[in-house]
C-alpha cells in the first residue's frame, strides 16, 4: 500500500513539474513578443478594419515586418486611423497599398503591404495614401445578389 502511495506522489510531482514548465514557457514567449519594437511609424486611414486590433501583424509577402500599435476613430470623418510600427530599413514605395487581409476562411486578420513601383519611399511618420478595408460577408452577398437581379 505504501508503494502505491509513493508512486502516486511521484506521478503527481511529475504532473506539477510539467504544468510549471508549461506556464513558464508561455510567460517567456509572451515576453519575447512584447519586447519586439519597431522604430519606424507609418499611418493609414480605413473605413473598416473589422478583425484588426492593437498587436495585429503587418506583413509583406507573408513575412512579419511590423505590427499595429494604435487604432483610433476620427469623430469627424468616421474613419479609423491606424498607427503601425515597421522594421527599420524597409524601403516601402509611396504607391504601396495597405490592405486588411484574412489568414484564411476562419483565420485571423492582419495588415498586408502590397508594394508599389514608385521610386519614392515612405518615410518615418508618413501615411499610406492607398488602403483597402475589410469587406464583411453580408456586403459581399448583397453585391452578388444585386449583380444577378440587375440583369
C-alpha positions in Angstrom: 0.0 0.0 0.0 2.8 2.4 0.8 4.5 1.7 -2.5 1.3 2.6 -4.3 1.1 6.0 -2.4 4.7 6.8 -3.2 4.1 6.0 -6.9 1.1 8.3 -6.9 3.1 11.0 -5.2 5.8 10.7 -7.9 3.3 10.9 -10.7 1.6 14.0 -9.1 5.0 15.7 -8.8 5.8 15.0 -12.4 2.5 16.4 -13.5 3.0 19.6 -11.4 6.5 19.9 -12.9 5.1 19.7 -16.4 2.4 22.3 -15.6 5.1 24.6 -14.1 7.3 24.2 -17.3 4.3 24.9 -19.5 3.3 28.1 -17.6 7.0 29.2 -17.6 7.3 28.7 -21.3 4.1 30.6 -22.0 5.2 33.6 -20.0 8.6 33.5 -21.7 7.0 33.5 -25.2 4.7 36.4 -24.2 7.7 38.5 -23.0 9.7 37.8 -26.2 6.8 39.0 -28.4 6.2 42.1 -26.3 9.9 43.1 -26.4 9.9 43.3 -30.2 9.7 47.0 -31.0 9.7 48.8 -34.3 11.4 52.1 -34.8 9.6 53.4 -37.9 6.0 54.5 -37.6 3.6 54.8 -40.5 -0.1 55.8 -40.6 -3.1 54.8 -42.6 -6.9 55.5 -42.7 -9.5 52.9 -43.3 -13.3 52.9 -43.5 -13.5 49.5 -41.8 -10.8 47.4 -40.0 -13.0 44.6 -38.7 -10.7 42.0 -37.1 -7.7 44.3 -36.8 -6.6 45.3 -33.3 -3.5 46.6 -31.5 -0.9 43.9 -31.8 -2.1 42.6 -35.2 0.7 41.7 -37.6 1.8 43.7 -40.6 3.2 41.6 -43.4 4.9 41.9 -46.8 4.8 38.7 -48.9 3.8 36.7 -45.9 6.6 37.8 -43.6 6.1 39.8 -40.5 7.6 43.3 -40.8 5.6 45.2 -38.2 2.6 45.4 -36.0 -0.4 47.6 -35.3 0.4 50.0 -32.4 -2.7 52.1 -32.2 -6.2 52.4 -33.6 -8.4 55.5 -33.2 -11.7 56.6 -34.7 -11.7 60.1 -36.2 -15.0 61.6 -34.9 -15.3 64.0 -37.9 -14.7 61.5 -40.8 -15.7 58.3 -39.0 -12.6 56.7 -40.5 -10.3 54.5 -38.4 -6.8 55.9 -38.1 -4.2 53.2 -37.7 -0.6 53.7 -36.4 1.7 50.8 -37.3 5.3 50.1 -36.3 7.6 48.9 -39.2 11.0 47.4 -39.2 13.8 49.9 -39.8 15.5 49.9 -43.2 12.5 48.8 -45.3 12.0 51.0 -48.4 8.3 50.9 -49.0 7.3 52.7 -52.2 4.8 55.6 -51.7 2.2 53.9 -54.0 2.1 50.8 -51.9 -1.3 49.5 -50.8 -2.1 48.6 -47.1 -4.9 46.1 -47.1 -6.8 44.2 -44.4 -6.3 40.6 -45.2 -7.5 37.3 -43.8 -5.3 34.4 -43.0 -7.9 32.0 -44.4 -11.5 31.2 -44.2 -11.6 31.0 -40.4 -8.2 32.6 -39.7 -7.4 35.9 -38.1 -6.8 39.2 -39.9 -3.7 41.1 -40.5 -2.5 44.1 -42.5 -0.7 43.3 -45.7 1.5 45.7 -47.6 1.4 45.3 -51.3 4.5 47.1 -52.6 4.1 49.5 -55.5 6.6 50.6 -58.1 7.3 54.2 -57.2 10.9 55.5 -56.9 9.9 57.5 -53.8 9.6 55.7 -50.4 7.5 56.2 -47.3 9.5 57.9 -44.5 9.1 57.6 -40.8 5.8 59.3 -39.8 4.3 59.4 -43.3 1.0 57.9 -44.3 -0.2 55.3 -46.8 -2.4 57.0 -49.4 -3.9 53.7 -50.7 -5.7 51.4 -48.3 -8.2 48.6 -48.8 -10.7 48.0 -46.0 -12.1 44.7 -44.9 -15.3 43.5 -46.6 -17.8 41.6 -44.5 -19.7 38.6 -45.8 -23.1 40.3 -45.8 -21.8 43.1 -48.1 -20.3 40.6 -50.5 -23.5 38.6 -50.6 -25.5 41.8 -51.2 -23.3 42.7 -54.1 -23.6 39.3 -55.7 -27.4 39.4 -55.4 -27.6 42.9 -56.8 -25.5 41.9 -59.8 -27.8 39.0 -60.6 -31.0 40.9 -60.1 -29.9 43.9 -62.2 -29.7 41.8 -65.4 
